[in-house]
Amino acid sequence: MKDKEIIERLKNGDESGLKHLYRHQKMIKSWINKNNGNGEDAEDLFQNAILVFYKKVMSGDYEYKSKISTYLFSICQRQWLNELNRRKSKEQTTEDFMKFDKGVYEKPMEDGSNEKLIGYITEQLNKLGEPCKSLLEASIYLQVSMKDIASKYNYKNAHSARQQKLRCLQRLRGGMNNGIIQQLR
């Protein structure tokens, strides 16, 4: 089926045109796999791209300037590059926290305040509650892999566990920042 025919079918409410869009999924999957992704990432991105395309066609905002495959690929490419940037940013945040954390344990302070700081961090972890406390302890202190954490704590996959870990780290930082500010007053 040609691109213009697919677009006409969609505009006329014939959703069988959507089925023909899936022939482009293999191309997207291949590109995502070559660029630090996996099949699950590719499927999610492709579904989003189809939704964007479908909404554009149905609203009349789609202008046929290139092949549908090119349009879908450009949507997926843009979304994947944004996702990689988000992941890189989150990984950097985690690395910064771990450097701070390791510094606390590897460099004792001369005035004995190291124990106070360790106690303070422990107190903040306890305030987080479960599952954040256990998840952070497992991932940071025990160096358990995200895949194992996902399995142990019933997350869908390692990526979901990593996302939860980052949310927990953000909560921990927020609590620690508030606590430090209160202590300085």
N, CA and C atoms as a LAMMPS dump frame, in Angstrom:
ITEM: TIMESTEP
0
ITEM: NUMBER OF ATOMS
555
ITEM: BOX BOUNDS ff ff ff
-5.0000000000000000e+02 5.0000000000000000e+02
-5.0000000000000000e+02 5.0000000000000000e+02
-5.0000000000000000e+02 5.0000000000000000e+02
ITEM: ATOMS id mol type element x y z
1 1 1 N 0.852 -1.174 0
2 1 2 C 0 0 0
3 1 3 C 0.9 1.24 0
4 2 1 N 0.571 2.203 -0.803
5 2 2 C 1.351 3.426 -0.914
6 2 3 C 1.019 4.387 0.232
7 3 1 N 1.96 5.28 0.505
8 3 2 C 1.818 6.206 1.625
9 3 3 C 0.545 7.046 1.538
10 4 1 N 0.258 7.58 0.368
11 4 2 C -0.929 8.445 0.23
12 4 3 C -2.214 7.655 0.489
13 5 1 N -2.213 6.397 0.11
14 5 2 C -3.38 5.554 0.358
15 5 3 C -3.548 5.297 1.866
16 6 1 N -2.445 5.089 2.554
17 6 2 C -2.502 4.89 4.014
18 6 3 C -3.08 6.138 4.682
19 7 1 N -2.605 7.289 4.255
20 7 2 C -3.076 8.548 4.838
21 7 3 C -4.569 8.727 4.569
22 8 1 N -5.006 8.443 3.354
23 8 2 C -6.429 8.567 3.017
24 8 3 C -7.276 7.613 3.85
25 9 1 N -6.801 6.399 4.027
26 9 2 C -7.549 5.436 4.844
27 9 3 C -7.687 5.948 6.278
28 10 1 N -6.598 6.466 6.816
29 10 2 C -6.649 6.973 8.19
30 10 3 C -7.619 8.151 8.301
31 11 1 N -7.557 9.054 7.344
32 11 2 C -8.455 10.212 7.354
33 11 3 C -9.917 9.799 7.252
34 12 1 N -10.179 8.706 6.549
35 12 2 C -11.553 8.219 6.385
36 12 3 C -11.993 7.308 7.533
37 13 1 N -11.144 7.195 8.556
38 13 2 C -11.512 6.385 9.715
39 13 3 C -11.24 4.907 9.563
40 14 1 N -10.574 4.52 8.5
41 14 2 C -10.231 3.114 8.284
42 14 3 C -8.877 2.846 8.939
43 15 1 N -8.922 2.261 10.117
44 15 2 C -7.698 2.052 10.887
45 15 3 C -6.833 0.914 10.351
46 16 1 N -7.272 0.258 9.292
47 16 2 C -6.429 -0.788 8.693
48 16 3 C -5.137 -0.176 8.145
49 17 1 N -5.159 1.113 7.902
50 17 2 C -3.955 1.813 7.457
51 17 3 C -2.859 1.769 8.506
52 18 1 N -3.257 1.698 9.783
53 18 2 C -2.266 1.622 10.858
54 18 3 C -1.423 0.352 10.763
55 19 1 N -2.045 -0.739 10.358
56 19 2 C -1.333 -2.009 10.255
57 19 3 C -0.162 -1.898 9.282
58 20 1 N -0.347 -1.119 8.256
59 20 2 C 0.703 -0.978 7.246
60 20 3 C 1.89 -0.166 7.754
61 21 1 N 1.676 0.62 8.805
62 21 2 C 2.77 1.409 9.366
63 21 3 C 3.801 0.523 10.056
64 22 1 N 3.351 -0.627 10.538
65 22 2 C 4.241 -1.505 11.297
66 22 3 C 5.33 -2.152 10.448
67 23 1 N 5.225 -2.037 9.147
68 23 2 C 6.295 -2.589 8.305
69 23 3 C 7.586 -1.784 8.474
70 24 1 N 7.487 -0.595 9.053
71 24 2 C 8.665 0.264 9.257
72 24 3 C 9.325 0.018 10.613
73 25 1 N 8.718 -0.799 11.435
74 25 2 C 9.22 -1.003 12.794
75 25 3 C 10.617 -1.632 12.803
76 26 1 N 10.882 -2.524 11.875
77 26 2 C 12.176 -3.217 11.838
78 26 3 C 13.325 -2.214 11.655
79 27 1 N 13.11 -1.221 10.809
80 27 2 C 14.127 -0.204 10.556
81 27 3 C 14.426 0.574 11.846
82 28 1 N 13.371 0.938 12.571
83 28 2 C 13.518 1.695 13.816
84 28 3 C 14.243 0.844 14.853
85 29 1 N 13.816 -0.41 14.968
86 29 2 C 14.41 -1.324 15.948
87 29 3 C 15.91 -1.475 15.691
88 30 1 N 16.276 -1.624 14.447
89 30 2 C 17.682 -1.777 14.081
90 30 3 C 18.483 -0.543 14.492
91 31 1 N 17.957 0.626 14.217
92 31 2 C 18.668 1.861 14.541
93 31 3 C 18.807 2.04 16.056
94 32 1 N 17.739 1.777 16.802
95 32 2 C 17.771 1.921 18.265
96 32 3 C 18.793 0.938 18.851
97 33 1 N 18.791 -0.301 18.356
98 33 2 C 19.744 -1.3 18.855
99 33 3 C 21.192 -0.879 18.596
100 34 1 N 21.437 -0.222 17.482
101 34 2 C 22.791 0.239 17.157
102 34 3 C 23.186 1.461 17.987
103 35 1 N 22.208 2.104 18.614
104 35 2 C 22.467 3.333 19.357
105 35 3 C 22.106 3.181 20.837
106 36 1 N 22.659 2.14 21.444
107 36 2 C 22.566 1.91 22.896
108 36 3 C 21.172 1.624 23.417
109 37 1 N 20.309 1.099 22.583
110 37 2 C 18.967 0.752 23.026
111 37 3 C 18.712 -0.732 22.897
112 38 1 N 17.476 -1.108 23.172
113 38 2 C 17.101 -2.512 23.039
114 38 3 C 15.728 -2.603 22.372
115 39 1 N 15.246 -3.811 22.21
116 39 2 C 13.968 -4.03 21.536
117 39 3 C 12.809 -3.359 22.232
118 40 1 N 12.827 -3.39 23.557
119 40 2 C 11.752 -2.756 24.331
120 40 3 C 11.736 -1.241 24.115
121 41 1 N 12.921 -0.634 24.114
122 41 2 C 13.015 0.809 23.846
123 41 3 C 12.449 1.118 22.464
124 42 1 N 12.823 0.297 21.485
125 42 2 C 12.382 0.527 20.104
126 42 3 C 10.872 0.407 19.982
127 43 1 N 10.3 -0.592 20.639
128 43 2 C 8.842 -0.765 20.574
129 43 3 C 8.121 0.428 21.188
130 44 1 N 8.597 0.892 22.332
131 44 2 C 7.972 2.045 22.982
132 44 3 C 8.049 3.286 22.103
133 45 1 N 9.233 3.532 21.552
134 45 2 C 9.407 4.705 20.691
135 45 3 C 8.554 4.609 19.439
136 46 1 N 8.496 3.423 18.86
137 46 2 C 7.721 3.258 17.64
138 46 3 C 6.231 3.483 17.908
139 47 1 N 5.739 2.962 19.024
140 47 2 C 4.334 3.189 19.395
141 47 3 C 4.055 4.684 19.541
142 48 1 N 4.96 5.394 20.203
143 48 2 C 4.797 6.844 20.356
144 48 3 C 4.807 7.55 19.011
145 49 1 N 5.697 7.121 18.135
146 49 2 C 5.785 7.74 16.81
147 49 3 C 4.498 7.515 16.019
148 50 1 N 3.931 6.321 16.111
149 50 2 C 2.671 6.039 15.412
150 50 3 C 1.558 6.917 15.966
151 51 1 N 1.522 7.074 17.284
152 51 2 C 0.495 7.945 17.887
153 51 3 C 0.631 9.388 17.404
154 52 1 N 1.871 9.88 17.386
155 52 2 C 2.106 11.25 16.903
156 52 3 C 1.648 11.372 15.458
157 53 1 N 2.058 10.422 14.626
158 53 2 C 1.682 10.441 13.214
159 53 3 C 0.159 10.403 13.055
160 54 1 N -0.487 9.478 13.746
161 54 2 C -1.941 9.31 13.662
162 54 3 C -2.667 10.597 14.077
163 55 1 N -2.241 11.193 15.171
164 55 2 C -2.879 12.433 15.641
165 55 3 C -2.692 13.563 14.623
166 56 1 N -1.494 13.643 14.049
167 56 2 C -1.237 14.685 13.037
168 56 3 C -2.142 14.495 11.826
169 57 1 N -2.273 13.251 11.377
170 57 2 C -3.121 12.968 10.216
171 57 3 C -4.568 13.311 10.534
172 58 1 N -5.053 12.861 11.685
173 58 2 C -6.46 13.048 12.041
174 58 3 C -6.808 14.515 12.299
175 59 1 N -5.849 15.285 12.801
176 59 2 C -6.117 16.7 13.07
177 59 3 C -5.929 17.57 11.829
178 60 1 N -5.377 16.974 10.769
179 60 2 C -5.14 17.74 9.542
180 60 3 C -3.823 18.49 9.554
181 61 1 N -2.995 18.278 10.59
182 61 2 C -1.708 18.972 10.7
183 61 3 C -0.579 18.291 9.932
184 62 1 N -0.825 17.071 9.457
185 62 2 C 0.236 16.359 8.742
186 62 3 C 0.332 16.863 7.315
187 63 1 N 1.551 17.251 6.924
188 63 2 C 1.811 17.671 5.55
189 63 3 C 2.692 16.611 4.904
190 64 1 N 2.232 16.07 3.818
191 64 2 C 2.972 15.002 3.148
192 64 3 C 4.139 15.613 2.377
193 65 1 N 5.323 15.647 3.041
194 65 2 C 6.527 16.193 2.413
195 65 3 C 7.574 15.114 2.164
196 66 1 N 7.446 14.008 2.873
197 66 2 C 8.406 12.91 2.727
198 66 3 C 7.679 11.593 2.961
199 67 1 N 8.397 10.502 2.77
200 67 2 C 7.805 9.199 3.013
201 67 3 C 7.385 9.075 4.475
202 68 1 N 6.381 8.264 4.712
203 68 2 C 5.934 8.012 6.086
204 68 3 C 7.082 7.393 6.882
205 69 1 N 7.84 6.511 6.272
206 69 2 C 8.958 5.866 6.978
207 69 3 C 9.973 6.911 7.452
208 70 1 N 10.236 7.902 6.628
209 70 2 C 11.168 8.971 6.997
210 70 3 C 10.607 9.788 8.157
211 71 1 N 9.324 10.078 8.09
212 71 2 C 8.666 10.848 9.148
213 71 3 C 8.704 10.088 10.476
214 72 1 N 8.346 8.802 10.439
215 72 2 C 8.364 7.982 11.661
216 72 3 C 9.787 7.856 12.204
217 73 1 N 10.743 7.665 11.313
218 73 2 C 12.135 7.547 11.738
219 73 3 C 12.599 8.824 12.417
220 74 1 N 12.253 9.977 11.861
221 74 2 C 12.71 11.243 12.457
222 74 3 C 12.089 11.456 13.841
223 75 1 N 10.833 11.046 14.027
224 75 2 C 10.203 11.146 15.342
225 75 3 C 10.947 10.249 16.335
226 76 1 N 11.181 9.01 15.939
227 76 2 C 11.877 8.054 16.817
228 76 3 C 13.295 8.517 17.128
229 77 1 N 13.964 9.009 16.122
230 77 2 C 15.339 9.465 16.305
231 77 3 C 15.392 10.61 17.32
232 78 1 N 14.517 11.583 17.157
233 78 2 C 14.475 12.725 18.071
234 78 3 C 14.15 12.264 19.496
235 79 1 N 13.138 11.398 19.623
236 79 2 C 12.751 10.911 20.942
237 79 3 C 13.878 10.103 21.585
238 80 1 N 14.574 9.281 20.794
239 80 2 C 15.637 8.454 21.353
240 80 3 C 16.824 9.304 21.795
241 81 1 N 17.184 10.299 21.018
242 81 2 C 18.285 11.178 21.41
243 81 3 C 17.935 11.933 22.691
244 82 1 N 16.68 12.353 22.819
245 82 2 C 16.242 12.997 24.06
246 82 3 C 16.324 12.028 25.235
247 83 1 N 15.912 10.786 25.011
248 83 2 C 15.966 9.767 26.06
249 83 3 C 17.407 9.491 26.474
250 84 1 N 18.314 9.395 25.508
251 84 2 C 19.72 9.171 25.839
252 84 3 C 20.279 10.325 26.666
253 85 1 N 19.896 11.546 26.325
254 85 2 C 20.336 12.707 27.108
255 85 3 C 19.785 12.648 28.529
256 86 1 N 18.504 12.249 28.677
257 86 2 C 17.914 12.116 30.013
258 86 3 C 18.652 11.052 30.815
259 87 1 N 18.92 9.93 30.184
260 87 2 C 19.622 8.841 30.878
261 87 3 C 21.022 9.271 31.293
262 88 1 N 21.706 9.966 30.409
263 88 2 C 23.063 10.415 30.715
264 88 3 C 23.033 11.384 31.893
265 89 1 N 22.061 12.268 31.895
266 89 2 C 21.918 13.231 32.984
267 89 3 C 21.634 12.517 34.304
268 90 1 N 20.75 11.525 34.27
269 90 2 C 20.417 10.782 35.489
270 90 3 C 21.597 9.963 35.971
271 91 1 N 22.348 9.367 35.044
272 91 2 C 23.526 8.599 35.433
273 91 3 C 24.561 9.508 36.074
274 92 1 N 24.724 10.718 35.537
275 92 2 C 25.679 11.666 36.102
276 92 3 C 25.254 12.04 37.515
277 93 1 N 23.96 12.24 37.718
278 93 2 C 23.447 12.562 39.044
279 93 3 C 23.757 11.432 40.017
280 94 1 N 23.541 10.211 39.591
281 94 2 C 23.826 9.051 40.437
282 94 3 C 25.316 8.959 40.731
283 95 1 N 26.155 9.162 39.712
284 95 2 C 27.6 9.111 39.921
285 95 3 C 28.042 10.173 40.917
286 96 1 N 27.491 11.382 40.814
287 96 2 C 27.839 12.45 41.744
288 96 3 C 27.482 12.062 43.172
289 97 1 N 26.304 11.464 43.339
290 97 2 C 25.891 11.052 44.671
291 97 3 C 26.83 9.981 45.205
292 98 1 N 27.183 9.017 44.346
293 98 2 C 28.042 7.93 44.796
294 98 3 C 29.429 8.446 45.145
295 99 1 N 29.94 9.425 44.405
296 99 2 C 31.237 10.013 44.737
297 99 3 C 31.159 10.664 46.109
298 100 1 N 30.089 11.389 46.36
299 100 2 C 29.894 12.028 47.655
300 100 3 C 29.84 10.963 48.734
301 101 1 N 29.05 9.93 48.476
302 101 2 C 28.854 8.86 49.44
303 101 3 C 30.169 8.16 49.754
304 102 1 N 30.934 7.839 48.723
305 102 2 C 32.204 7.158 48.947
306 102 3 C 33.174 8.067 49.686
307 103 1 N 33.139 9.35 49.382
308 103 2 C 34.001 10.305 50.069
309 103 3 C 33.738 10.324 51.563
310 104 1 N 32.505 10.16 51.943
311 104 2 C 32.14 10.159 53.356
312 104 3 C 32.82 9.006 54.071
313 105 1 N 32.87 7.854 53.443
314 105 2 C 33.403 6.672 54.1
315 105 3 C 34.907 6.506 53.915
316 106 1 N 35.462 7.085 52.876
317 106 2 C 36.876 6.886 52.614
318 106 3 C 37.753 7.956 53.238
319 107 1 N 37.216 9.123 53.53
320 107 2 C 38.021 10.216 54.062
321 107 3 C 37.461 10.664 55.413
322 108 1 N 37.95 10.083 56.491
323 108 2 C 37.467 10.517 57.798
324 108 3 C 37.846 11.974 58.044
325 109 1 N 36.957 12.685 58.673
326 109 2 C 37.234 14.073 58.995
327 109 3 C 37.99 14.121 60.313
328 110 1 N 38.9 15.068 60.413
329 110 2 C 39.78 15.143 61.569
330 110 3 C 39.049 15.466 62.862
331 111 1 N 37.969 16.211 62.788
332 111 2 C 37.296 16.643 64.01
333 111 3 C 36.244 15.658 64.513
334 112 1 N 36.183 14.471 63.934
335 112 2 C 35.234 13.455 64.397
336 112 3 C 33.825 13.648 63.859
337 113 1 N 33.616 14.638 62.988
338 113 2 C 32.275 14.89 62.471
339 113 3 C 31.86 13.861 61.422
340 114 1 N 32.804 12.998 61.002
341 114 2 C 32.473 11.945 60.051
342 114 3 C 31.371 11.049 60.612
343 115 1 N 31.488 10.686 61.878
344 115 2 C 30.474 9.855 62.518
345 115 3 C 29.127 10.559 62.529
346 116 1 N 29.152 11.858 62.772
347 116 2 C 27.901 12.629 62.764
348 116 3 C 27.273 12.603 61.37
349 117 1 N 28.11 12.754 60.36
350 117 2 C 27.605 12.775 58.994
351 117 3 C 27.034 11.413 58.611
352 118 1 N 27.736 10.352 58.972
353 118 2 C 27.236 9.008 58.69
354 118 3 C 25.908 8.798 59.408
355 119 1 N 25.848 9.229 60.649
356 119 2 C 24.598 9.116 61.41
357 119 3 C 23.482 9.913 60.763
358 120 1 N 23.829 11.097 60.276
359 120 2 C 22.834 11.954 59.631
360 120 3 C 22.296 11.302 58.353
361 121 1 N 23.202 10.754 57.538
362 121 2 C 22.779 10.096 56.296
363 121 3 C 21.911 8.881 56.62
364 122 1 N 22.319 8.111 57.609
365 122 2 C 21.532 6.941 58.02
366 122 3 C 20.139 7.37 58.468
367 123 1 N 20.081 8.441 59.231
368 123 2 C 18.79 8.969 59.697
369 123 3 C 17.908 9.367 58.506
370 124 1 N 18.508 10.018 57.509
371 124 2 C 17.75 10.443 56.336
372 124 3 C 17.263 9.233 55.536
373 125 1 N 18.095 8.21 55.437
374 125 2 C 17.674 6.984 54.746
375 125 3 C 16.498 6.35 55.47
376 126 1 N 16.551 6.319 56.802
377 126 2 C 15.44 5.757 57.58
378 126 3 C 14.158 6.552 57.378
379 127 1 N 14.282 7.866 57.259
380 127 2 C 13.107 8.714 57.029
381 127 3 C 12.466 8.445 55.67
382 128 1 N 13.287 8.031 54.689
383 128 2 C 12.745 7.735 53.36
384 128 3 C 11.728 6.603 53.415
385 129 1 N 12.001 5.625 54.264
386 129 2 C 11.111 4.481 54.351
387 129 3 C 11.349 3.496 53.218
388 130 1 N 10.517 2.474 53.204
389 130 2 C 10.636 1.436 52.191
390 130 3 C 9.792 1.802 50.976
391 131 1 N 10.11 1.419 49.787
392 131 2 C 11.227 0.568 49.389
393 131 3 C 12.515 1.344 49.145
394 132 1 N 12.463 2.678 49.267
395 132 2 C 13.636 3.49 48.924
396 132 3 C 14.859 3.125 49.753
397 133 1 N 14.673 2.95 51.05
398 133 2 C 15.813 2.658 51.911
399 133 3 C 16.512 1.38 51.449
400 134 1 N 15.771 0.308 51.276
401 134 2 C 16.361 -0.967 50.868
402 134 3 C 16.952 -0.895 49.463
403 135 1 N 16.262 -0.215 48.574
404 135 2 C 16.737 -0.103 47.198
405 135 3 C 18.066 0.644 47.149
406 136 1 N 18.174 1.762 47.864
407 136 2 C 19.421 2.535 47.863
408 136 3 C 20.545 1.766 48.556
409 137 1 N 20.229 1.112 49.651
410 137 2 C 21.254 0.321 50.337
411 137 3 C 21.772 -0.781 49.416
412 138 1 N 20.858 -1.466 48.739
413 138 2 C 21.262 -2.561 47.849
414 138 3 C 22.096 -2.044 46.682
415 139 1 N 21.662 -0.957 46.067
416 139 2 C 22.352 -0.484 44.863
417 139 3 C 23.648 0.262 45.161
418 140 1 N 23.668 1.069 46.223
419 140 2 C 24.85 1.893 46.49
420 140 3 C 25.834 1.183 47.412
421 141 1 N 25.359 0.724 48.537
422 141 2 C 26.27 0.144 49.521
423 141 3 C 26.676 -1.279 49.179
424 142 1 N 25.726 -2.08 48.723
425 142 2 C 26.013 -3.486 48.442
426 142 3 C 26.4 -3.725 46.99
427 143 1 N 26.26 -2.702 46.141
428 143 2 C 26.624 -2.779 44.72
429 143 3 C 25.867 -3.889 43.976
430 144 1 N 24.597 -4.109 44.327
431 144 2 C 23.764 -5.104 43.655
432 144 3 C 23.365 -4.546 42.287
433 145 1 N 23.365 -5.364 41.265
434 145 2 C 23.039 -4.903 39.913
435 145 3 C 21.558 -4.506 39.83
436 146 1 N 21.261 -3.613 38.91
437 146 2 C 19.878 -3.162 38.722
438 146 3 C 18.988 -4.322 38.27
439 147 1 N 19.55 -5.241 37.514
440 147 2 C 18.783 -6.408 37.072
441 147 3 C 18.357 -7.244 38.28
442 148 1 N 19.284 -7.458 39.218
443 148 2 C 18.969 -8.229 40.419
444 148 3 C 17.987 -7.479 41.318
445 149 1 N 18.151 -6.17 41.399
446 149 2 C 17.229 -5.362 42.209
447 149 3 C 15.826 -5.431 41.606
448 150 1 N 15.739 -5.345 40.284
449 150 2 C 14.431 -5.426 39.621
450 150 3 C 13.753 -6.741 39.958
451 151 1 N 14.514 -7.803 39.937
452 151 2 C 13.957 -9.116 40.248
453 151 3 C 13.525 -9.209 41.709
454 152 1 N 14.381 -8.75 42.61
455 152 2 C 14.108 -8.855 44.047
456 152 3 C 12.914 -8.006 44.477
457 153 1 N 12.81 -6.799 43.929
458 153 2 C 11.764 -5.868 44.345
459 153 3 C 10.578 -5.818 43.378
460 154 1 N 10.539 -6.768 42.453
461 154 2 C 9.416 -6.915 41.513
462 154 3 C 9.2 -5.71 40.602
463 155 1 N 10.291 -5.12 40.104
464 155 2 C 10.164 -4.08 39.087
465 155 3 C 10.114 -4.769 37.729
466 156 1 N 9.544 -4.095 36.758
467 156 2 C 9.368 -4.671 35.426
468 156 3 C 10.702 -5.088 34.807
469 157 1 N 11.709 -4.23 34.971
470 157 2 C 13.025 -4.509 34.403
471 157 3 C 14.064 -3.614 35.083
472 158 1 N 15.315 -3.743 34.671
473 158 2 C 16.401 -2.966 35.273
474 158 3 C 16.188 -1.465 35.08
475 159 1 N 15.645 -1.082 33.947
476 159 2 C 15.398 0.338 33.68
477 159 3 C 14.382 0.904 34.68
478 160 1 N 13.322 0.153 34.955
479 160 2 C 12.321 0.593 35.933
480 160 3 C 12.935 0.709 37.319
481 161 1 N 13.779 -0.235 37.676
482 161 2 C 14.453 -0.187 38.982
483 161 3 C 15.366 1.029 39.06
484 162 1 N 16.068 1.312 37.968
485 162 2 C 16.957 2.479 37.922
486 162 3 C 16.159 3.772 38.071
487 163 1 N 14.998 3.833 37.415
488 163 2 C 14.145 5.015 37.523
489 163 3 C 13.708 5.219 38.976
490 164 1 N 13.315 4.123 39.636
491 164 2 C 12.893 4.212 41.032
492 164 3 C 14.058 4.641 41.917
493 165 1 N 15.227 4.115 41.649
494 165 2 C 16.415 4.49 42.415
495 165 3 C 16.663 5.993 42.297
496 166 1 N 16.551 6.522 41.092
497 166 2 C 16.782 7.952 40.894
498 166 3 C 15.735 8.795 41.614
499 167 1 N 14.475 8.33 41.614
500 167 2 C 13.439 9.054 42.366
501 167 3 C 13.766 9.039 43.862
502 168 1 N 14.239 7.907 44.345
503 168 2 C 14.61 7.794 45.757
504 168 3 C 15.788 8.713 46.083
505 169 1 N 16.771 8.768 45.192
506 169 2 C 17.919 9.656 45.401
507 169 3 C 17.481 11.119 45.442
508 170 1 N 16.541 11.478 44.584
509 170 2 C 16.041 12.852 44.586
510 170 3 C 15.338 13.163 45.907
511 171 1 N 14.541 12.21 46.398
512 171 2 C 13.873 12.399 47.685
513 171 3 C 14.895 12.517 48.811
514 172 1 N 15.931 11.676 48.76
515 172 2 C 16.976 11.709 49.779
516 172 3 C 17.691 13.05 49.758
517 173 1 N 18.053 13.508 48.582
518 173 2 C 18.726 14.808 48.474
519 173 3 C 17.856 15.936 49.007
520 174 1 N 16.564 15.901 48.642
521 174 2 C 15.647 16.931 49.125
522 174 3 C 15.58 16.944 50.637
523 175 1 N 15.48 15.789 51.254
524 175 2 C 15.442 15.691 52.711
525 175 3 C 16.735 16.132 53.344
526 176 1 N 17.861 15.75 52.714
527 176 2 C 19.163 16.122 53.26
528 176 3 C 19.383 17.626 53.138
529 177 1 N 18.993 18.195 51.993
530 177 2 C 19.162 19.64 51.815
531 177 3 C 18.336 20.4 52.838
532 178 1 N 17.097 19.973 53.069
533 178 2 C 16.253 20.625 54.065
534 178 3 C 16.849 20.473 55.452
535 179 1 N 17.374 19.291 55.78
536 179 2 C 17.968 19.039 57.089
537 179 3 C 19.205 19.87 57.309
538 180 1 N 20.044 19.965 56.299
539 180 2 C 21.265 20.768 56.417
540 180 3 C 20.903 22.224 56.603
541 181 1 N 19.926 22.716 55.848
542 181 2 C 19.499 24.101 55.99
543 181 3 C 18.985 24.355 57.4
544 182 1 N 18.194 23.425 57.935
545 182 2 C 17.66 23.576 59.3
546 182 3 C 18.791 23.568 60.318
547 183 1 N 19.808 22.739 60.118
548 183 2 C 20.917 22.683 61.052
549 183 3 C 21.751 23.964 61.027
550 184 1 N 21.789 24.61 59.865
551 184 2 C 22.572 25.844 59.753
552 184 3 C 21.871 27.039 60.397
553 185 1 N 20.587 26.936 60.618
554 185 2 C 19.85 28.075 61.2
555 185 3 C 20.14 28.234 62.655
